[in-house]
Amino acid sequence: SKELGEIKASGGTNLYGALVAGYAELAPITDSLKALVLITDGVGQGGMTKEQVLQRKSAPTHVYFLGSYREQQLTGIADTFIYGDKDVKNVLGRYFEQLGDSIRNQHVIRIKQQ
């Protein structure tokens, strides 16, 4: 397995397919908060449309950009965009800590209607 710092972006990722697979994993979870984090350079391809992805979206989506920042394919799907720098190891650690704090501090109130 490669270390995170050894992975090089080369484009051609099936962004929409990856999102749909992630949403499928998260969809059955109903008893806790959930979020999908996509780490990408924003360069992608695939056979799905943005509308097909949105129909399957089952969790808030946070996009962490490395390298280029091509938001176009993910605008409307992502709830937040974060722009990384070259210090991936340190920045990602802080990012996940902040994201975890944000999710932990959210509360869901359900009101039963009669």
C-alpha positions in Angstrom: 0.0 0.0 0.0 1.2 3.5 -0.8 1.7 6.3 1.7 -0.7 9.2 1.1 2.2 11.5 0.2 3.3 9.0 -2.5 0.0 9.1 -4.4 0.2 11.3 -7.5 -2.9 12.9 -9.2 -3.3 11.9 -12.8 -7.0 12.6 -13.6 -9.5 10.3 -15.1 -11.2 9.4 -11.8 -14.8 8.4 -12.0 -16.0 11.0 -9.5 -19.7 10.4 -9.9 -19.3 6.6 -9.6 -17.2 7.1 -6.4 -19.8 9.4 -4.9 -22.7 7.0 -5.7 -20.7 4.1 -4.2 -20.1 6.1 -1.0 -23.7 7.2 -0.8 -24.8 3.5 -1.2 -22.6 2.6 1.8 -24.0 5.5 3.9 -27.7 5.2 2.9 -28.6 2.4 5.4 -27.2 4.3 8.3 -30.1 6.0 10.0 -29.2 6.1 13.7 -26.2 8.4 13.6 -24.9 11.5 11.8 -23.0 10.8 8.6 -20.9 12.6 6.1 -19.0 11.8 2.9 -15.6 13.3 2.3 -14.2 13.2 -1.2 -10.5 13.9 -1.7 -9.9 14.8 -5.3 -8.2 17.1 -7.8 -11.6 17.7 -9.3 -10.6 16.1 -12.6 -13.0 13.3 -13.4 -15.0 11.4 -15.9 -17.7 8.8 -15.9 -21.0 7.7 -17.4 -23.4 9.3 -14.9 -25.0 12.8 -14.8 -24.9 15.2 -11.9 -28.7 14.7 -11.6 -28.2 10.9 -11.2 -25.7 11.5 -8.4 -28.0 14.0 -6.6 -30.9 11.5 -6.7 -28.7 9.1 -4.7 -27.1 11.6 -2.3 -27.6 10.3 1.2 -25.3 12.4 3.3 -23.7 15.8 3.5 -20.7 15.9 1.1 -17.4 17.7 1.8 -14.9 18.0 -1.0 -11.2 18.4 -0.1 -9.3 19.5 -3.2 -5.6 18.6 -3.8 -3.8 20.0 -6.7 -6.1 21.8 -9.2 -9.4 23.1 -7.9 -12.0 22.2 -10.5 -15.3 22.7 -8.8 -17.6 22.6 -11.9 -18.4 18.9 -11.8 -19.1 19.0 -8.0 -21.0 22.3 -7.7 -24.5 21.5 -6.5 -23.4 18.1 -5.0 -20.9 19.3 -2.5 -22.0 21.1 0.7 -18.5 22.5 1.3 -15.3 22.9 -0.7 -11.9 22.9 1.1 -8.7 23.7 -0.7 -5.6 21.9 0.3 -2.0 22.7 -0.1 1.2 20.7 -0.5 1.4 19.8 3.2 -1.2 17.0 2.9 -0.3 15.0 5.9 -0.7 17.8 8.4 -3.5 19.6 6.7 -5.7 16.4 6.4 -5.2 15.6 10.0 -6.4 19.0 11.1 -9.3 18.9 8.5 -10.6 15.6 9.9 -10.4 16.8 13.4 -12.4 20.0 12.6 -14.9 18.0 10.6 -15.3 15.5 13.4 -15.9 18.3 15.9 -18.5 19.9 13.6 -20.4 16.6 13.2 -20.2 15.8 16.9 -21.7 19.2 17.8 -24.8 18.7 15.6 -28.0 17.5 17.2 -31.1 16.1 15.6 -34.5 16.8 17.2 -37.4 14.7 16.1 -40.9 15.9 16.9 -43.6 13.2 16.7 -46.7 14.6 15.2 -50.1 13.3 16.4 
